[in-house]
């Protein structure tokens, strides 16, 4: 059977049309799947004040119990970690508090909320500073240094203060990496308040470190 020129042209046009429809359907399907996998804004937790490169994976405990968890389940994990952190704070258990904040940061990153993760990592630094201040009686000691008159007694007291600070300095040094990660994550967002808070916590740790090595 011999095909006419018009028949061949019509056949080719039909095939092109079918191919374009298939490509359109394929991209439409992929777009719908990506949209469904995005977190719903109605589930986003509030970010407030000090409530409170990539996350250092070896420092952030990962939950591999359910690799196929839904977005809702991931948010539930986040809220559970945050509530546990709040309970640990009430108990004054800083070690447990920081562990739960690490988990909260990981779960926030799971749902692609790096801004919320930055807050959790900043909080590790913030509460590490609070722990350091409590352990060293920081406020009273610095007030005493400021009020003392110059002389041998003040020199001895400052030297003693530096030794106490140096003893508890690891608390701050351990928190530095989390604050640096928070700062890196924060660079993608225009939140001046959060940026200033993270930077001020890093600056405080740097000041304490320099103070302990001054002669």
Z-matrix of the N, CA and C atoms (Angstrom, degrees):
N
C 1 1.462
C 2 1.532 1 108.76
N 3 1.333 2 116.50 1 128.18
C 4 1.462 3 120.48 2 -179.45
C 5 1.522 4 109.73 3 -99.84
N 6 1.367 5 115.30 4 131.89
C 7 1.459 6 120.82 5 -179.48
C 8 1.526 7 109.16 6 -93.13
N 9 1.333 8 115.24 7 141.03
C 10 1.454 9 119.88 8 177.39
C 11 1.527 10 109.31 9 -75.73
N 12 1.296 11 115.59 10 165.80
C 13 1.467 12 121.31 11 179.61
C 14 1.519 13 110.75 12 -63.00
N 15 1.342 14 117.52 13 -41.48
C 16 1.469 15 121.50 14 -179.79
C 17 1.523 16 111.19 15 -65.63
N 18 1.313 17 117.00 16 -36.05
C 19 1.467 18 120.74 17 179.98
C 20 1.516 19 110.76 18 -66.79
N 21 1.326 20 115.77 19 -41.16
C 22 1.466 21 120.27 20 179.54
C 23 1.520 22 110.55 21 -64.46
N 24 1.339 23 116.39 22 -42.72
C 25 1.460 24 121.07 23 179.93
C 26 1.518 25 110.46 24 -63.13
N 27 1.348 26 116.74 25 -43.76
C 28 1.463 27 120.90 26 178.81
C 29 1.521 28 111.24 27 -62.67
N 30 1.330 29 116.64 28 -38.76
C 31 1.464 30 121.03 29 -179.86
C 32 1.525 31 110.76 30 -65.25
N 33 1.340 32 116.21 31 -43.51
C 34 1.458 33 120.13 32 179.32
C 35 1.525 34 111.07 33 -64.69
N 36 1.327 35 117.11 34 -40.35
C 37 1.460 36 121.68 35 179.47
C 38 1.517 37 110.66 36 -62.95
N 39 1.333 38 115.51 37 -41.22
C 40 1.469 39 120.02 38 178.97
C 41 1.513 40 110.73 39 -63.14
N 42 1.319 41 117.07 40 -42.96
C 43 1.464 42 121.03 41 179.84
C 44 1.528 43 111.02 42 -64.06
N 45 1.355 44 115.70 43 -41.02
C 46 1.468 45 118.04 44 178.19
C 47 1.521 46 110.84 45 -62.27
N 48 1.331 47 116.22 46 -40.45
C 49 1.465 48 120.70 47 -179.37
C 50 1.524 49 110.97 48 -64.10
N 51 1.339 50 115.07 49 -43.92
C 52 1.474 51 119.65 50 179.05
C 53 1.524 52 110.12 51 -62.85
N 54 1.327 53 117.11 52 -41.03
C 55 1.471 54 121.00 53 -179.72
C 56 1.522 55 110.80 54 -63.89
N 57 1.337 56 117.14 55 -42.41
C 58 1.468 57 120.68 56 178.53
C 59 1.513 58 111.32 57 -63.42
N 60 1.351 59 116.49 58 -39.02
C 61 1.465 60 119.81 59 178.46
C 62 1.526 61 111.58 60 -64.58
N 63 1.345 62 115.81 61 -40.70
C 64 1.473 63 119.91 62 179.08
C 65 1.520 64 110.94 63 -63.59
N 66 1.336 65 118.06 64 -42.84
C 67 1.467 66 122.18 65 178.86
C 68 1.518 67 110.20 66 -63.41
N 69 1.345 68 116.01 67 -42.66
C 70 1.465 69 120.46 68 178.50
C 71 1.513 70 111.65 69 -61.19
N 72 1.350 71 116.74 70 -45.54
C 73 1.469 72 121.02 71 179.48
C 74 1.523 73 111.25 72 -63.20
N 75 1.349 74 116.68 73 -38.40
C 76 1.464 75 120.48 74 -179.46
C 77 1.519 76 111.09 75 -63.65
N 78 1.337 77 117.65 76 -48.12
C 79 1.466 78 120.34 77 179.68
C 80 1.514 79 112.40 78 -68.02
N 81 1.327 80 116.81 79 -33.40
C 82 1.470 81 119.86 80 177.38
C 83 1.510 82 110.77 81 -64.10
N 84 1.345 83 115.78 82 -41.77
C 85 1.473 84 120.49 83 179.32
C 86 1.520 85 111.21 84 -63.95
N 87 1.352 86 116.00 85 -43.61
C 88 1.465 87 119.60 86 179.76
C 89 1.521 88 110.98 87 -64.00
N 90 1.335 89 117.45 88 -38.52
C 91 1.469 90 121.03 89 179.84
C 92 1.516 91 111.13 90 -64.82
N 93 1.320 92 117.04 91 -41.25
C 94 1.473 93 121.10 92 179.23
C 95 1.518 94 111.02 93 -64.68
N 96 1.358 95 116.90 94 -41.33
C 97 1.464 96 120.88 95 179.51
C 98 1.516 97 110.94 96 -63.97
N 99 1.335 98 117.46 97 -41.51
C 100 1.464 99 120.47 98 179.74
C 101 1.518 100 110.93 99 -66.64
N 102 1.325 101 116.04 100 -38.19
C 103 1.461 102 119.90 101 179.90
C 104 1.510 103 111.06 102 -64.58
N 105 1.320 104 118.65 103 -41.05
C 106 1.456 105 121.91 104 -179.45
C 107 1.513 106 112.28 105 -67.93
N 108 1.341 107 116.76 106 -26.16
C 109 1.469 108 119.52 107 -178.02
C 110 1.513 109 112.62 108 -83.46
N 111 1.349 110 117.53 109 -8.58
C 112 1.457 111 120.49 110 -179.99
C 113 1.509 112 110.58 111 -79.81
N 114 1.351 113 118.38 112 144.70
C 115 1.462 114 120.89 113 -179.34
C 116 1.513 115 111.42 114 -66.51
N 117 1.308 116 116.98 115 141.48
C 118 1.454 117 123.33 116 177.26
C 119 1.515 118 109.39 117 -76.56
N 120 1.315 119 117.02 118 128.64
C 121 1.459 120 120.47 119 -176.87
C 122 1.521 121 112.78 120 -60.91
N 123 1.330 122 117.52 121 -22.55
C 124 1.456 123 119.94 122 -179.02
C 125 1.516 124 111.72 123 -71.15
N 126 1.347 125 117.34 124 -14.12
C 127 1.458 126 120.81 125 179.81
C 128 1.517 127 112.05 126 -96.99
N 129 1.328 128 117.69 127 -2.92
C 130 1.457 129 120.07 128 -176.62
C 131 1.521 130 110.68 129 -69.23
N 132 1.333 131 117.51 130 126.61
C 133 1.468 132 120.34 131 -179.46
C 134 1.513 133 110.56 132 -73.26
N 135 1.303 134 118.25 133 153.93
C 136 1.461 135 121.01 134 179.36
C 137 1.515 136 111.44 135 -70.04
N 138 1.317 137 116.19 136 144.55
C 139 1.459 138 121.92 137 175.65
C 140 1.516 139 107.68 138 -107.60
N 141 1.307 140 117.83 139 128.83
C 142 1.457 141 119.78 140 -177.23
C 143 1.513 142 110.87 141 -140.31
N 144 1.344 143 114.18 142 141.71
C 145 1.454 144 124.62 143 174.95
C 146 1.508 145 116.13 144 22.88
N 147 1.315 146 114.59 145 -121.21
C 148 1.450 147 120.20 146 -177.23
C 149 1.513 148 110.58 147 -89.11
N 150 1.336 149 116.40 148 12.24
C 151 1.471 150 117.80 149 174.01
C 152 1.505 151 105.55 150 -73.21
N 153 1.532 152 66.28 151 66.11
C 154 1.236 153 70.36 152 -158.05
C 155 1.301 154 59.44 153 2.37
N 156 20.776 155 51.87 154 -166.70
C 157 1.456 156 92.67 155 84.63
C 158 1.506 157 110.21 156 48.22
N 159 1.327 158 141.27 157 172.47
C 160 1.444 159 145.84 158 -175.37
C 161 1.511 160 108.37 159 -121.45
N 162 1.299 161 113.63 160 165.55
C 163 1.465 162 118.96 161 179.11
C 164 1.526 163 109.58 162 -60.66
N 165 1.330 164 115.13 163 138.52
C 166 1.464 165 119.90 164 178.11
C 167 1.525 166 107.75 165 -73.36
N 168 1.333 167 115.97 166 102.52
C 169 1.453 168 120.12 167 -170.18
C 170 1.529 169 113.31 168 -60.53
N 171 1.317 170 116.78 169 -34.00
C 172 1.464 171 118.01 170 -178.28
C 173 1.520 172 111.50 171 -70.83
N 174 1.345 173 117.40 172 -17.53
C 175 1.456 174 120.45 173 -179.71
C 176 1.520 175 112.31 174 -94.70
N 177 1.338 176 117.04 175 -19.78
C 178 1.451 177 121.07 176 -178.22
C 179 1.514 178 108.95 177 -101.97
N 180 1.337 179 118.59 178 111.82
C 181 1.467 180 120.79 179 -179.14
C 182 1.511 181 111.06 180 -63.32
N 183 1.325 182 117.30 181 125.62
C 184 1.446 183 121.19 182 -177.93
C 185 1.528 184 110.74 183 -103.58
N 186 1.318 185 114.46 184 139.71
C 187 1.459 186 121.03 185 178.89
C 188 1.519 187 108.48 186 -96.90
N 189 1.329 188 116.94 187 110.02
C 190 1.457 189 121.06 188 -179.39
C 191 1.523 190 111.44 189 -105.52
N 192 1.333 191 116.49 190 18.61
C 193 1.463 192 119.82 191 -177.26
C 194 1.515 193 111.81 192 -71.54
N 195 1.316 194 117.71 193 -23.69
C 196 1.456 195 119.44 194 -179.83
C 197 1.512 196 110.84 195 -148.97
N 198 1.330 197 116.63 196 93.28
C 199 1.447 198 120.88 197 -175.82
C 200 1.521 199 111.74 198 -73.33
N 201 1.325 200 117.32 199 -17.31
C 202 1.456 201 121.31 200 -178.46
C 203 1.526 202 111.86 201 -106.43
N 204 1.326 203 117.31 202 33.11
C 205 1.452 204 120.51 203 -179.46
C 206 1.517 205 110.69 204 -69.07
N 207 1.315 206 115.85 205 150.75
C 208 1.455 207 120.73 206 177.95
C 209 1.530 208 109.67 207 -81.34
N 210 1.337 209 116.52 208 168.07
C 211 1.451 210 121.62 209 177.53
C 212 1.523 211 110.05 210 -58.92
N 213 1.324 212 116.22 211 -42.68
C 214 1.462 213 120.51 212 -179.80
C 215 1.524 214 111.13 213 -61.37
N 216 1.321 215 116.92 214 -40.40
C 217 1.466 216 120.67 215 179.57
C 218 1.526 217 110.65 216 -67.20
N 219 1.322 218 116.54 217 -36.17
C 220 1.464 219 119.77 218 178.13
C 221 1.527 220 110.66 219 -65.60
N 222 1.349 221 116.46 220 -42.00
C 223 1.460 222 119.58 221 176.98
C 224 1.524 223 110.89 222 -64.52
N 225 1.320 224 117.18 223 -37.78
C 226 1.470 225 120.53 224 177.18
C 227 1.519 226 110.76 225 -61.76
N 228 1.331 227 116.56 226 -40.12
C 229 1.465 228 120.62 227 176.99
C 230 1.526 229 110.39 228 -62.28
N 231 1.334 230 115.75 229 -40.05
C 232 1.462 231 120.15 230 179.29
C 233 1.528 232 110.51 231 -62.08
N 234 1.330 233 116.19 232 -49.82
C 235 1.466 234 120.08 233 -178.13
C 236 1.532 235 111.55 234 -64.63
N 237 1.319 236 116.54 235 -35.30
C 238 1.464 237 120.06 236 177.78
C 239 1.525 238 110.45 237 -63.32
N 240 1.334 239 116.14 238 -44.48
C 241 1.470 240 120.71 239 178.60
C 242 1.524 241 110.60 240 -63.72
N 243 1.339 242 117.09 241 -41.13
C 244 1.457 243 120.41 242 179.58
C 245 1.528 244 111.70 243 -65.44
N 246 1.321 245 116.88 244 -42.78
C 247 1.467 246 120.19 245 178.65
C 248 1.523 247 111.04 246 -64.18
N 249 1.324 248 115.96 247 -38.39
C 250 1.469 249 120.14 248 177.98
C 251 1.528 250 110.24 249 -66.36
N 252 1.336 251 116.68 250 -36.75
C 253 1.472 252 120.66 251 177.42
C 254 1.525 253 110.28 252 -64.72
N 255 1.335 254 116.33 253 -40.48
C 256 1.470 255 120.16 254 178.68
C 257 1.533 256 110.82 255 -63.05
N 258 1.326 257 115.88 256 -40.68
C 259 1.471 258 120.12 257 179.06
C 260 1.520 259 110.93 258 -65.05
N 261 1.345 260 116.19 259 -41.49
C 262 1.467 261 120.49 260 179.06
C 263 1.522 262 110.65 261 -64.10
N 264 1.338 263 116.58 262 -35.67
C 265 1.465 264 120.50 263 179.02
C 266 1.528 265 110.33 264 -65.96
N 267 1.327 266 117.16 265 -42.37
C 268 1.466 267 121.48 266 178.39
C 269 1.527 268 110.13 267 -60.66
N 270 1.339 269 116.41 268 -37.10
C 271 1.462 270 121.17 269 -179.96
C 272 1.527 271 111.99 270 -78.20
N 273 1.325 272 116.79 271 -10.72
C 274 1.464 273 120.02 272 -177.87
C 275 1.515 274 113.31 273 75.37
N 276 1.340 275 116.64 274 20.08
C 277 1.456 276 121.84 275 -179.28
C 278 1.525 277 108.60 276 -93.82
N 279 1.337 278 117.65 277 88.85
C 280 1.453 279 121.48 278 -175.25
C 281 1.523 280 112.89 279 -67.18
N 282 1.320 281 116.79 280 -34.30
C 283 1.457 282 119.65 281 -179.84
C 284 1.524 283 110.95 282 -62.89
N 285 1.324 284 115.93 283 -47.74
C 286 1.458 285 120.71 284 178.95
C 287 1.529 286 110.83 285 -67.35
N 288 1.313 287 116.43 286 -38.30
C 289 1.459 288 121.71 287 178.48
C 290 1.521 289 110.67 288 -56.68
N 291 1.325 290 116.56 289 -47.84
C 292 1.462 291 120.22 290 -176.93
C 293 1.530 292 111.37 291 -69.31
N 294 1.322 293 117.52 292 -32.57
C 295 1.470 294 120.38 293 176.21
C 296 1.526 295 110.72 294 -62.17
N 297 1.314 296 116.70 295 -43.51
C 298 1.466 297 120.25 296 -179.51
C 299 1.532 298 111.16 297 -70.86
N 300 1.321 299 117.72 298 -32.71
C 301 1.458 300 119.85 299 176.72
C 302 1.532 301 110.67 300 -66.87
N 303 1.330 302 116.84 301 -34.69
C 304 1.473 303 120.07 302 175.62
C 305 1.521 304 110.00 303 -62.40
N 306 1.336 305 115.94 304 -43.54
C 307 1.461 306 119.77 305 179.08
C 308 1.526 307 110.73 306 -64.60
N 309 1.316 308 116.74 307 -41.76
C 310 1.463 309 120.45 308 179.58
C 311 1.531 310 110.29 309 -61.33
N 312 1.325 311 117.16 310 -39.62
C 313 1.464 312 120.89 311 178.26
C 314 1.521 313 110.66 312 -63.24
N 315 1.322 314 116.70 313 -42.31
C 316 1.465 315 120.66 314 179.63
C 317 1.520 316 110.93 315 -63.29
N 318 1.329 317 117.23 316 -46.13
C 319 1.465 318 120.31 317 -178.86
C 320 1.528 319 110.98 318 -65.67
N 321 1.327 320 117.60 319 -34.11
C 322 1.462 321 120.31 320 177.50
C 323 1.522 322 110.48 321 -64.96
N 324 1.322 323 116.57 322 -38.60
C 325 1.459 324 119.98 323 178.00
C 326 1.524 325 111.43 324 -70.01
N 327 1.331 326 116.70 325 -30.09
C 328 1.462 327 120.01 326 177.82
C 329 1.526 328 111.37 327 -60.09
N 330 1.326 329 116.54 328 -35.85
C 331 1.465 330 120.09 329 -179.63
C 332 1.534 331 110.85 330 -97.74
N 333 1.330 332 115.42 331 20.53
C 334 1.469 333 121.80 332 174.41
C 335 1.525 334 113.26 333 62.22
N 336 1.330 335 117.02 334 35.76
C 337 1.459 336 121.07 335 175.58
C 338 1.523 337 109.06 336 -113.08
N 339 1.328 338 114.86 337 73.45
C 340 1.460 339 120.57 338 -178.87
C 341 1.522 340 111.95 339 -64.02
N 342 1.343 341 117.30 340 -27.17
C 343 1.458 342 119.57 341 178.75
C 344 1.519 343 111.05 342 -65.78
N 345 1.347 344 116.65 343 -40.65
C 346 1.462 345 120.59 344 178.06
C 347 1.530 346 110.24 345 -70.89
N 348 1.333 347 116.15 346 -37.49
C 349 1.467 348 120.26 347 177.11
C 350 1.525 349 110.37 348 -61.00
N 351 1.331 350 116.46 349 -38.28
C 352 1.470 351 120.56 350 179.01
C 353 1.519 352 110.78 351 -60.92
N 354 1.332 353 117.18 352 -38.20
C 355 1.471 354 120.27 353 178.16
C 356 1.520 355 111.43 354 -64.93
N 357 1.327 356 116.46 355 -42.17
C 358 1.468 357 119.44 356 -178.85
C 359 1.531 358 110.32 357 -64.70
N 360 1.320 359 116.44 358 -41.28
C 361 1.466 360 120.12 359 178.77
C 362 1.522 361 110.65 360 -67.66
N 363 1.334 362 116.87 361 -37.95
C 364 1.459 363 119.38 362 175.26
C 365 1.521 364 110.73 363 -61.87
N 366 1.326 365 116.31 364 -38.99
C 367 1.464 366 119.80 365 -179.55
C 368 1.520 367 112.54 366 -62.76
N 369 1.328 368 116.56 367 -32.45
C 370 1.469 369 119.48 368 175.67
C 371 1.524 370 108.90 369 -59.57
N 372 1.339 371 115.86 370 -43.50
C 373 1.459 372 119.81 371 177.25
C 374 1.511 373 112.02 372 -67.29
N 375 1.323 374 116.46 373 -43.13
C 376 1.473 375 121.06 374 -178.23
C 377 1.524 376 111.32 375 -60.68
N 378 1.326 377 117.03 376 -48.28
C 379 1.463 378 119.48 377 -178.13
C 380 1.526 379 112.19 378 -75.81
N 381 1.326 380 117.15 379 -22.69
C 382 1.467 381 119.68 380 172.18
C 383 1.527 382 109.63 381 -66.53
N 384 1.318 383 116.18 382 -39.56
C 385 1.469 384 120.71 383 176.49
C 386 1.524 385 110.35 384 -64.11
N 387 1.334 386 117.02 385 -42.87
C 388 1.459 387 120.68 386 177.77
C 389 1.529 388 111.14 387 -61.30
N 390 1.324 389 116.16 388 -41.50
C 391 1.469 390 120.49 389 178.41
C 392 1.522 391 110.37 390 -63.53
N 393 1.333 392 116.52 391 -43.92
C 394 1.462 393 121.30 392 178.68
C 395 1.525 394 110.81 393 -59.84
N 396 1.319 395 116.82 394 -44.48
C 397 1.465 396 120.70 395 -178.49
C 398 1.522 397 111.66 396 -64.25
N 399 1.312 398 116.58 397 -39.18
C 400 1.463 399 119.72 398 178.45
C 401 1.524 400 111.08 399 -66.73
N 402 1.323 401 116.47 400 -43.98
C 403 1.463 402 120.51 401 -176.41
C 404 1.531 403 112.97 402 -68.51
N 405 1.317 404 116.44 403 -25.42
C 406 1.470 405 120.29 404 -176.36
C 407 1.527 406 112.87 405 -106.26
N 408 1.328 407 117.60 406 -1.33
C 409 1.466 408 121.31 407 -174.16
C 410 1.519 409 109.20 408 53.72
N 411 1.312 410 115.07 409 44.72
C 412 1.457 411 123.94 410 -169.69
C 413 1.531 412 113.35 411 -54.17
N 414 1.317 413 116.85 412 -52.94
C 415 1.468 414 119.97 413 -174.06
C 416 1.524 415 112.26 414 -59.74
N 417 1.329 416 116.63 415 -45.35
C 418 1.467 417 120.16 416 -179.85
C 419 1.525 418 111.67 417 -65.95
N 420 1.331 419 115.56 418 -40.92
C 421 1.461 420 119.09 419 -178.19
C 422 1.534 421 111.07 420 -65.77
N 423 1.326 422 116.91 421 -44.12
C 424 1.460 423 119.07 422 -178.93
C 425 1.524 424 111.32 423 -68.84
N 426 1.320 425 116.64 424 -33.17
C 427 1.466 426 120.29 425 176.37
C 428 1.528 427 110.44 426 -66.30
N 429 1.339 428 115.52 427 -40.54
C 430 1.469 429 120.22 428 178.48
C 431 1.521 430 110.99 429 -63.86
N 432 1.329 431 116.25 430 -43.33
C 433 1.468 432 120.65 431 178.63
C 434 1.527 433 110.32 432 -59.69
N 435 1.314 434 116.50 433 -41.39
C 436 1.461 435 120.68 434 -178.39
C 437 1.528 436 112.08 435 -66.75
N 438 1.336 437 115.83 436 -35.57
C 439 1.465 438 119.80 437 -174.66
C 440 1.536 439 113.95 438 -88.21
N 441 1.330 440 117.30 439 -17.51
C 442 1.466 441 119.40 440 -177.88
C 443 1.528 442 111.60 441 -72.22
N 444 1.319 443 114.60 442 144.40
C 445 1.462 444 119.63 443 175.18
C 446 1.517 445 110.05 444 -76.75
N 447 1.308 446 114.25 445 153.83
C 448 1.459 447 118.27 446 178.18
C 449 1.520 448 110.16 447 -63.41
N 450 1.334 449 113.23 448 142.61
C 451 1.458 450 118.11 449 179.60
C 452 1.507 451 110.63 450 155.75
N 453 1.330 452 116.74 451 178.97
C 454 1.460 453 121.44 452 -177.99
C 455 1.534 454 112.82 453 -57.52
N 456 1.344 455 117.81 454 -38.92
C 457 1.465 456 121.12 455 -177.74
C 458 1.528 457 110.77 456 -62.86
N 459 1.339 458 115.86 457 -39.47
C 460 1.464 459 119.47 458 -179.79
C 461 1.525 460 110.66 459 -69.46
N 462 1.311 461 116.74 460 -38.57
C 463 1.466 462 120.99 461 179.01
C 464 1.528 463 110.03 462 -60.94
N 465 1.341 464 115.72 463 -44.49
C 466 1.468 465 120.43 464 179.68
C 467 1.520 466 110.60 465 -64.11
N 468 1.331 467 116.13 466 -41.88
C 469 1.467 468 120.39 467 -177.31
C 470 1.535 469 110.84 468 -66.13
N 471 1.321 470 116.90 469 -41.00
C 472 1.463 471 120.73 470 178.64
C 473 1.524 472 110.40 471 -64.90
N 474 1.336 473 116.20 472 -41.11
C 475 1.457 474 120.17 473 178.57
C 476 1.530 475 110.51 474 -62.30
N 477 1.300 476 116.18 475 -41.61
C 478 1.469 477 121.02 476 178.05
C 479 1.533 478 110.56 477 -64.93
N 480 1.317 479 116.49 478 -40.43
C 481 1.465 480 121.48 479 178.78
C 482 1.526 481 111.12 480 -62.88
N 483 1.307 482 116.45 481 -41.99
C 484 1.460 483 120.53 482 178.89
C 485 1.527 484 111.19 483 -62.05
N 486 1.323 485 117.06 484 -39.65
C 487 1.462 486 120.60 485 179.10
C 488 1.522 487 111.36 486 -65.57
N 489 1.317 488 116.71 487 -39.32
C 490 1.476 489 120.60 488 178.12
C 491 1.527 490 110.08 489 -66.30
N 492 1.329 491 116.47 490 -43.32
C 493 1.463 492 120.41 491 179.01
C 494 1.528 493 110.86 492 -63.13
N 495 1.336 494 115.49 493 -41.85
C 496 1.461 495 119.86 494 -178.97
C 497 1.528 496 111.20 495 -63.84
N 498 1.326 497 116.57 496 -35.30
C 499 1.460 498 120.96 497 179.79
C 500 1.525 499 111.52 498 -62.41
N 501 1.323 500 116.96 499 -37.21
C 502 1.468 501 121.49 500 -176.93
C 503 1.532 502 112.70 501 -102.28
N 504 1.328 503 116.97 502 5.71
C 505 1.454 504 121.01 503 -179.37
C 506 1.539 505 113.95 504 -58.84
N 507 1.353 506 119.79 505 -34.81
C 508 1.468 507 119.78 506 178.96
C 509 1.527 508 114.14 507 -53.29
N 510 1.329 509 117.24 508 -28.92
C 511 1.470 510 119.91 509 177.24
C 512 1.523 511 109.85 510 -58.92
N 513 1.323 512 115.66 511 -43.21
C 514 1.464 513 120.51 512 -179.34
C 515 1.523 514 111.97 513 -75.23
N 516 1.314 515 116.05 514 -39.94
C 517 1.470 516 119.20 515 -178.88
C 518 1.521 517 111.04 516 -63.52
N 519 1.329 518 116.92 517 -37.64
C 520 1.464 519 120.27 518 177.90
C 521 1.528 520 111.42 519 -64.41
N 522 1.323 521 116.14 520 -30.38
C 523 1.467 522 120.26 521 -178.20
C 524 1.524 523 112.45 522 -81.23
N 525 1.332 524 117.04 523 -18.36
C 526 1.459 525 120.14 524 -175.26
C 527 1.520 526 112.82 525 -58.31
N 528 1.335 527 117.21 526 -43.07
C 529 1.469 528 120.01 527 -177.56
C 530 1.525 529 111.30 528 -62.75
N 531 1.335 530 117.13 529 -36.16
C 532 1.466 531 119.96 530 179.32
C 533 1.524 532 111.08 531 -69.77
N 534 1.325 533 116.42 532 -39.40
C 535 1.454 534 119.55 533 177.50
C 536 1.530 535 111.22 534 -66.32
N 537 1.309 536 116.48 535 -38.28
C 538 1.464 537 120.03 536 177.66
C 539 1.520 538 110.71 537 -64.72
N 540 1.344 539 116.68 538 -39.19
C 541 1.460 540 120.55 539 176.94
C 542 1.522 541 110.53 540 -65.94
N 543 1.328 542 115.84 541 -39.49
C 544 1.463 543 120.35 542 177.84
C 545 1.527 544 109.63 543 -61.31
N 546 1.320 545 116.46 544 -41.75
C 547 1.465 546 121.69 545 -179.50
C 548 1.529 547 110.72 546 -64.69
N 549 1.329 548 116.88 547 -39.82
C 550 1.455 549 121.07 548 178.89
C 551 1.531 550 110.91 549 -65.21
N 552 1.333 551 116.56 550 -45.55
C 553 1.462 552 120.47 551 178.73
C 554 1.523 553 111.09 552 -63.52
N 555 1.310 554 116.07 553 -36.05
C 556 1.465 555 121.61 554 -174.96
C 557 1.530 556 112.25 555 -69.92
N 558 1.330 557 117.68 556 -20.13
C 559 1.459 558 120.61 557 -176.21
C 560 1.527 559 112.85 558 -62.94
N 561 1.327 560 116.82 559 -22.81
C 562 1.463 561 120.53 560 -178.38
C 563 1.526 562 112.75 561 -83.93
N 564 1.326 563 117.40 562 -0.66
C 565 1.462 564 121.30 563 -177.30
C 566 1.532 565 110.32 564 -125.64
N 567 1.303 566 114.89 565 152.18
C 568 1.477 567 119.96 566 -179.87
C 569 1.529 568 109.52 567 -100.66
N 570 1.317 569 115.04 568 69.89
C 571 1.464 570 120.47 569 179.14
C 572 1.528 571 107.79 570 -122.15
N 573 1.320 572 116.12 571 90.62
C 574 1.471 573 120.31 572 -175.28
C 575 1.523 574 112.41 573 -62.15
N 576 1.335 575 116.34 574 -36.40
C 577 1.460 576 119.42 575 -178.49
C 578 1.524 577 110.86 576 -63.54
N 579 1.326 578 116.35 577 -46.81
C 580 1.456 579 119.68 578 179.94
C 581 1.522 580 110.57 579 -64.81
N 582 1.328 581 116.41 580 -41.85
C 583 1.464 582 120.34 581 179.98
C 584 1.526 583 111.03 582 -59.74
N 585 1.319 584 116.80 583 -43.97
C 586 1.463 585 121.08 584 -179.58
C 587 1.527 586 111.84 585 -65.27
N 588 1.334 587 116.80 586 -38.44
C 589 1.462 588 120.46 587 179.77
C 590 1.531 589 110.60 588 -65.88
N 591 1.323 590 115.91 589 -46.17
C 592 1.472 591 119.87 590 179.40
C 593 1.524 592 109.98 591 -61.42
N 594 1.342 593 115.73 592 -45.02
C 595 1.464 594 119.91 593 -178.78
C 596 1.532 595 111.36 594 -64.07
N 597 1.325 596 116.78 595 -40.20
C 598 1.470 597 119.74 596 -178.83
C 599 1.530 598 111.06 597 -65.25
N 600 1.331 599 117.18 598 -35.60
C 601 1.470 600 119.88 599 177.62
C 602 1.527 601 110.60 600 -67.32
N 603 1.328 602 116.68 601 -41.22
C 604 1.465 603 120.12 602 176.17
C 605 1.528 604 110.74 603 -64.11
N 606 1.328 605 116.57 604 -40.37
C 607 1.469 606 120.73 605 -179.20
C 608 1.525 607 110.79 606 -65.48
N 609 1.328 608 116.99 607 -37.41
C 610 1.467 609 120.20 608 179.02
C 611 1.527 610 110.50 609 -63.49
N 612 1.325 611 116.39 610 -46.34
C 613 1.467 612 120.22 611 179.94
C 614 1.526 613 110.05 612 -61.06
N 615 1.329 614 115.89 613 -40.42
C 616 1.464 615 119.87 614 179.29
C 617 1.525 616 110.56 615 -64.20
N 618 1.337 617 117.27 616 -38.48
C 619 1.459 618 120.82 617 178.89
C 620 1.533 619 111.12 618 -64.56
N 621 1.326 620 117.00 619 -45.44
C 622 1.467 621 120.80 620 179.83
C 623 1.526 622 110.10 621 -60.94
N 624 1.334 623 115.84 622 -43.73
C 625 1.466 624 120.09 623 -179.94
C 626 1.523 625 110.90 624 -60.52
N 627 1.323 626 117.17 625 -43.88
C 628 1.470 627 120.47 626 178.97
C 629 1.530 628 111.66 627 -67.79
N 630 1.310 629 116.04 628 -37.20
C 631 1.474 630 120.69 629 -179.11
C 632 1.533 631 111.04 630 -63.01
N 633 1.326 632 117.15 631 -37.13
C 634 1.467 633 120.71 632 -177.08
C 635 1.523 634 112.77 633 -72.06
N 636 1.346 635 117.12 634 -20.16
C 637 1.471 636 119.06 635 -177.81
C 638 1.521 637 112.44 636 -102.92
N 639 1.336 638 116.60 637 -6.29
C 640 1.472 639 119.80 638 177.56
C 641 1.524 640 110.69 639 -67.04
N 642 1.320 641 115.62 640 145.43
C 643 1.466 642 120.00 641 178.68
C 644 1.527 643 110.19 642 -107.03
